[in-house]
């Protein structure tokens, strides 16, 4: 089921709706990271003022320049870890288009899924972004403490989060939020495995930016396979 769903999703990457969501997600992610850095830099410059008083040396004016450059390199380093979770969360705002594209091609006879309202979608996106960013920052500690296991921790953690989010997104369009949670809990093992397979390409630059779209498409197929197996008929 998992591999069949993935290869169906892979075969639809050329769909114009997939490409639109991809470029929207990447563009908005870069814009958000740049905006966050600009605010952080402005705060640094405001807090330091024209200079600083250092013991023995006295008044200096280059500390703010040093910290500004330091913050720039820090932001570059953090973006390596944060770009993917940020892109995943922002792209999730538009993943209903991906799910609908999948259903239009592969499940045309089923009722059209309900669109999640903009504010509900925005709330889910903000929550997902917060969880993803916090989890990936906290995971940095585990990477340092257990270096040999770092990659497996990364896969398992992001796999759980991606599987949870994308299955929920696919399911709630047809069965509502509460029933989607019940289905997710009932099939958590399969969802986690599929999410982990989605998380593995997160380690590959550029390819990792396709993960949100492939994930949404794959879990749309998985949702329909699960409902067929359980005899549940998706509703519009």
N, C-alpha and C positions, 0 to 999 in steps of 0.2 A: 504493500500500500504506500509506504513512505517513498520508495524509490520511483514507483510509477507516478506518484503525484509530482515529485521533483522534476522528472524528465518531461512531463506534460508542461510544467511551468517554464522549464528551460526552452522548450520548443516555441513558446509564445513571446519570447523576449523582444522580437521585432515589432510587436504590436505598438502602434502609435501612442496608445494610452499608457503603456508601460514606459515608453521613452519620455513622455510628458511628465509623469510623476518623478522619474529619475532626475531630470534636469531641474525641476522645481525643488526637490528635496536637497540636492547638492547646492544649488544657488542660495537658498534660504539658510542652509547650514553655515556656509561661508560667511554670509552676511551677519548671522547671529554671533559667530565667534569673533568677527572683527568688531562688532558693536560692543561685546563684552570686554574685549581688550581695550577699546577706546575709553570706555567708562573707567576701567581699572587704572589706566594710565593717567587719566584726568584726575582721579582721586589721589594717586601718588604725587603728582605735581602740585596739587592743591595742599596736601598735607605737609609737604616739604617746604613750600614757599620758595623764597629766593635762594636759600642755602641752608646750611646746618652748622651747628657748633660741635666740633669734635675735640675731645681731650687732647691737650698738648698742641695739636695742630691749629686749633682755633676755628675761625669762620671759613667755610669752604663752600663753593658753588657747584662743584662737580658731582656731588652725591646724587642729585636728582637725575643727572645724565646717566650715571652708572646704574642706578636702579631702573631707569627707563629701559636701557639696553638689556639689563638682566631680566626685566619683566617680559621683554620681547622674546628672548630665547626660552624663557619659562613657558610662554604661551605656545611657542612652536612645539616644545616637548609635550605639553599637555594636549595639544591638538592631535598628536599622533594617537593618543588614547581616547580623546573625547570626540573626534570627528565622526567616528562610526556610530557611537550611541546617540550623538546629537542628530546626525543624519537619519538614523533609524526612527527617532522620536518625531522629528519634523515630517519625514516622509509619511508617517502613519496618519497624518492629517488627510492625505490624499489616497490612501490605500483602498478606499472603497471603489475608486475608479479601476484599480487593478482587479479587485474581486469581481466587479461587474463585467470587466472584459473577459475574465476566465469563464464566468457563467454564460455570457453571450455566446462564446465559442463552443464550450463543452457541455453546457446544461441549458440549452435554449428552451426546453419544454417546461422547465421549472418556473414557479412564480418569481418575479423579480424581487430581489432583497430590498428591505426597507433601508433607506438612508438614515444614518445616525445624524441627529441635529448638529449644527455647527458648534454650538456651545458645549454640548455633550462630547463631541469629538475633540474640541480644544481642551476640555478638562481631562479627558483620557490621555491626550498627547502630553500635557504638562505633567501629569502624574507619572506617565511612562518615562518621560525625559528625566524627571527627578530621580526615579528609582534607578534608571540605567546609569546616569552620571554618578550618583552616590555609590552604587554597587561597584562600578569600575574604579573609582578612586579608592574605595576601601580595599579592593582586590590588590591594589599596588602593594599594600602591606603584606598580604599573603605571598605575592610574587617574591618579595624580598626575603621573607622568612623561609619559603619553600621553593627555591629557584628551579629545581628539577621538575616540580609539579606545576609550574606557572602556566604553561600552555594548556594543561588539562583543566586547571581551575578556571581559566579564561573561557574555554569551550563549554564546560559544564554550567557555569554561572550564566553566561550570555545565552546558552542554549535553553536553559529553563525560562529566562525572561522573554526571549524571542518567541518561543513556543507558546507560552502563556498569552502573550499579547496578540500574536497573529491568529491563533485559533479562536480567541475571544472575539476578535474583530470579524472573522469569517462567520462565526456562529451567530452572533447577536443580530446580524442583518436579517436572519430568518427566524430565530427562536427567542429573541429577546435576551437581555443581559443576565437575568437570573437562571434561565434554562441553559444559557451558554456556559455559565460557571459550573453548573451541574455536569454538563457533558465534558467539560475540561477536567474536572476532578475524576470523573469515571474513566477517562482515557489518558491520565496524566503520564503514564509510562511511555506510551507511543508518542505523545506530544513532546515530551522531554527529549526523547531520542531524535525525533525529527528536528526539533529546535537546535540540538547539538550539532546535527549535520549541517544546519544552516549557519551555525556559529563558526564552524571550521574555516570557511573562506574568509572570515573576519581577519584572519592572520595574513591574508594576501592583499597587499596594497592595490587600490583601484577596483579589484574584483569585489572587495568587501563592500563597496558602495552600492553594489547591485543586490546585496543580501536582503534589504527590506522589501524590495519588489518581488524577488524570487520567494521570499518567505511568505508574503501575503498570498501569492498565487498558489504556492505549494499547500499552504494550510487551508485554502479554499477547497482544493481537491480533497484534502484529508477530511475536512468537515463533511463533505458530501459522501465520501466513502463510509465514514462512521455512521452517518444517518441512514444510509442504505442498509448497512449491516445490522443496525438496531431496529430497522423497520419504521424509523421516524420520517415523516414527510415534511421537508422544509416548506415554510409558508412565506408569503410575500409580506 
